C-alpha cells in the first residue's frame, strides 16, 4: 500500500507529524540520566510524558484536515488498545501499516479530549540496562537519550484511509483507520508538543475552529 504524499489525494497510508517532545519540559529526567555519567544513581522508571496527539479541524503541515467525527471515533477505537496494554508505536515511520516489534519505542497509556485537541500520556519503553547503567540496547533507549541530549522529538500518527479534495481543502474521509502514533523528528500539526505535565501543554491546545470559506461543510469542524 502506498504512502499518500503531501499535496496528493487518493487511498493509502496517511502519515501526520502531530506532536512533539520538548526536552526543556523533561528536566527531571535529564538530571537523573546525567547522574549516570558521574557514576550516580539509576534512572527512575517509568518515563512518561504528556503529548498533544492530534487535532480536528486544523490544517496540518501536510495540508490535510481531519473532522471531529472521524478523530473522535478513532480515539474511541484506540482506547480499546490502551485498555489491553497494546497501544504501541515505533521510532520513525515505516512505509507499511504493520508494527515491527524490533522498532517499538513507546506505548500510549492514556488519551483524553481538551476541546478540539486529543491529548495523551506516552511511556517511553526503556531497557533494564539503560535504566540501571545508561547502556543503549533498544530504540526506546535511543529516544530517552535524545531527550537527554536536548533533541526535539516529534510524535506522528499513522493510519490508512482516503484523502479527497473538497472545495480546495484536502479532507480525510470516513474510511480512515488509525494505526498508531510513532515517534519522529518533525511535526505537521501547528503547535503540537509533548510535555511532562498537562499545564505546560495548555498554550498549545487549539480552542478555536479553523475558518472554512465554504460553509456547506463547516458543520464538520464545529466543536
C-alpha positions as CSV (number, residue, x, y, z in Angstrom):
1,X,0.0,0.0,0.0
2,X,1.4,3.4,-1.0
3,X,2.0,6.3,1.3
4,X,-0.1,9.4,0.3
5,X,2.4,12.3,-0.1
6,X,1.6,15.9,0.9
7,X,-0.5,17.6,-1.8
8,X,-1.7,14.3,-3.2
9,X,-5.1,12.6,-2.9
10,X,-6.2,9.0,-3.0
11,X,-6.3,6.0,-0.8
12,X,-3.3,4.7,1.1
13,X,-1.2,5.3,4.3
14,X,-1.7,8.7,5.8
15,X,1.2,10.0,7.9
16,X,0.8,13.1,10.0
17,X,3.5,14.5,12.3
18,X,1.3,15.9,15.0
19,X,3.2,16.0,18.3
20,X,6.5,16.8,19.9
21,X,8.7,16.1,23.0
22,X,10.2,19.2,24.4
23,X,13.4,18.4,26.3
24,X,13.1,21.6,28.3
25,X,10.0,20.2,29.9
26,X,11.8,16.9,30.9
27,X,14.4,18.5,33.2
28,X,13.8,16.0,36.0
29,X,14.5,13.0,33.7
30,X,17.5,14.7,32.1
31,X,19.0,15.4,35.5
32,X,18.5,11.8,36.6
33,X,20.2,10.4,33.4
34,X,23.1,12.8,33.6
35,X,23.9,11.4,37.0
36,X,24.8,8.1,35.3
37,X,27.7,9.7,33.6
38,X,29.1,10.6,37.0
39,X,28.5,7.1,38.4
40,X,25.4,8.2,40.2
41,X,22.0,6.6,40.8
42,X,20.0,4.8,38.1
43,X,17.1,6.3,36.2
44,X,13.7,6.2,37.8
45,X,11.0,4.4,35.7
46,X,8.7,5.0,34.0
47,X,9.5,7.9,31.7
48,X,6.0,9.3,31.0
49,X,5.3,12.4,29.0
50,X,2.2,14.4,28.1
51,X,1.6,14.9,24.4
52,X,-0.6,16.8,22.0
53,X,-1.5,13.9,19.7
54,X,-3.8,15.3,17.1
55,X,-6.4,18.0,16.3
56,X,-9.6,18.1,14.3
57,X,-10.5,21.0,12.0
58,X,-6.9,22.2,11.8
59,X,-4.9,22.1,8.5
60,X,-1.6,20.4,9.3
61,X,1.7,20.9,7.5
62,X,0.7,18.2,5.0
63,X,-2.3,20.3,4.1
64,X,-4.8,17.8,5.5
65,X,-7.9,18.3,7.7
66,X,-9.4,15.6,10.0
67,X,-13.1,16.1,11.0
68,X,-14.3,15.9,14.6
69,X,-16.4,12.8,13.8
70,X,-13.5,10.8,12.4
71,X,-11.0,11.6,15.1
72,X,-13.5,11.1,18.0
73,X,-14.4,7.7,16.5
74,X,-10.8,6.6,16.1
75,X,-9.9,7.8,19.6
76,X,-12.7,5.5,21.0
77,X,-11.4,2.6,19.0
78,X,-7.8,3.3,20.1
79,X,-8.9,3.3,23.7
80,X,-9.5,-0.4,23.4
81,X,-5.8,-0.9,22.6
82,X,-4.9,1.2,25.6
83,X,-7.1,-1.0,27.8
84,X,-5.3,-4.1,26.5
85,X,-1.9,-2.5,27.0
86,X,-1.0,-2.9,23.3
87,X,-1.2,0.8,22.2
88,X,2.3,0.7,20.8
89,X,4.3,2.8,18.5
90,X,7.7,2.9,16.7
91,X,10.7,5.1,16.3
92,X,10.3,6.6,12.8
93,X,7.6,5.8,10.2
94,X,7.8,2.6,8.1
95,X,6.1,2.5,4.8
96,X,3.7,-0.2,5.9
97,X,0.7,-0.4,8.2
98,X,2.2,-3.2,10.3
99,X,4.0,-2.6,13.6
100,X,7.5,-4.0,13.8
101,X,8.5,-5.5,17.2
102,X,12.1,-4.6,16.7
103,X,11.3,-0.9,16.3
104,X,8.9,-0.4,19.3
105,X,9.8,2.6,21.3
106,X,6.8,3.6,23.4
107,X,3.2,2.9,24.4
108,X,0.3,5.2,24.9
109,X,-1.1,4.8,28.4
110,X,-3.9,7.4,28.4
111,X,-5.8,9.7,26.0
112,X,-8.4,12.4,26.6
113,X,-10.0,15.4,24.8
114,X,-9.4,19.0,25.6
115,X,-11.8,20.8,23.4
116,X,-10.7,20.0,19.8
117,X,-7.3,18.6,20.8
118,X,-6.6,14.9,21.5
119,X,-4.2,14.7,24.4
120,X,-2.3,11.7,25.7
121,X,0.3,10.2,28.0
122,X,3.1,8.3,26.5
123,X,5.6,6.0,28.3
124,X,9.0,5.5,26.7
125,X,10.0,1.8,26.7
126,X,13.5,1.6,28.2
127,X,15.6,-1.5,28.7
128,X,16.9,-2.5,32.2
129,X,20.5,-1.8,31.0
130,X,19.6,1.8,30.1
131,X,17.7,2.3,33.3
132,X,20.5,1.0,35.5
133,X,23.6,1.9,33.6
134,X,22.7,4.1,30.6
135,X,23.5,1.4,28.1
136,X,21.5,1.8,24.9
137,X,20.2,-1.5,23.6
138,X,16.7,-0.7,22.2
139,X,15.0,2.1,20.2
140,X,13.3,3.3,23.4
141,X,16.7,3.8,24.9
142,X,17.6,6.0,21.9
143,X,14.5,8.2,22.4
144,X,15.3,8.7,26.1
145,X,18.9,9.5,25.2
146,X,17.7,12.0,22.5
147,X,15.7,13.8,25.3
148,X,18.8,13.8,27.5
149,X,20.7,15.5,24.6
150,X,18.1,18.2,24.2
151,X,16.9,17.0,20.8
152,X,13.4,18.0,19.8
153,X,11.4,14.8,19.0
154,X,8.1,14.7,17.2
155,X,5.0,12.4,17.5
156,X,3.3,11.4,14.3
157,X,0.1,9.5,13.6
158,X,0.0,6.6,11.1
159,X,-3.3,5.4,9.5
160,X,-5.0,4.1,6.4
161,X,-7.7,5.9,4.5
162,X,-8.8,8.1,1.6
163,X,-8.0,11.7,1.1
164,X,-10.3,13.8,-1.2
165,X,-10.1,17.5,-2.2
166,X,-13.4,19.3,-1.4
167,X,-13.7,22.9,-2.3
168,X,-9.9,23.3,-2.3
169,X,-9.3,21.6,1.0
170,X,-7.8,18.1,1.4
171,X,-10.2,16.3,3.7
172,X,-9.6,12.9,5.3
173,X,-12.6,10.6,4.5
174,X,-14.8,8.3,6.7
175,X,-12.8,5.2,5.8
176,X,-9.8,6.4,7.8
177,X,-8.4,3.9,10.3
178,X,-5.8,5.0,12.9
179,X,-3.0,2.5,13.4
180,X,-0.7,4.2,15.9
181,X,1.3,7.2,16.9
182,X,5.0,6.9,16.1
183,X,8.0,9.0,17.3
184,X,9.6,11.1,14.6
185,X,11.6,14.3,14.1
186,X,9.2,16.9,12.6
187,X,5.6,17.6,13.5
188,X,2.9,18.6,11.0
189,X,0.1,19.9,13.3
190,X,0.8,23.5,14.3
191,X,1.7,24.0,18.0
192,X,1.8,20.3,18.9
193,X,4.3,19.3,21.5
194,X,5.0,16.7,24.1
195,X,5.2,17.8,27.8
196,X,5.8,16.3,31.2
197,X,2.7,17.9,32.7
198,X,-0.7,18.9,31.4
199,X,-0.4,22.6,32.5
200,X,2.7,23.1,30.2
201,X,0.6,21.9,27.2
202,X,-2.3,24.3,27.8
203,X,-1.0,27.1,25.5
204,X,-0.7,24.7,22.6
205,X,-4.3,23.3,22.8
206,X,-6.5,24.6,20.0
207,X,-9.8,26.1,21.2
208,X,-10.9,27.9,18.0
209,X,-12.3,26.2,14.9
210,X,-10.5,26.7,11.7
211,X,-12.5,29.1,9.4
212,X,-13.7,27.4,6.3
213,X,-14.7,29.7,3.5
214,X,-17.4,27.4,2.1
215,X,-20.0,26.9,4.8
216,X,-21.5,23.9,3.1
217,X,-19.3,21.6,5.1
218,X,-18.5,24.0,8.1
219,X,-20.5,21.8,10.4
220,X,-17.9,19.1,10.1
221,X,-15.4,21.3,12.0
222,X,-17.6,22.6,14.8
223,X,-16.6,21.8,18.4
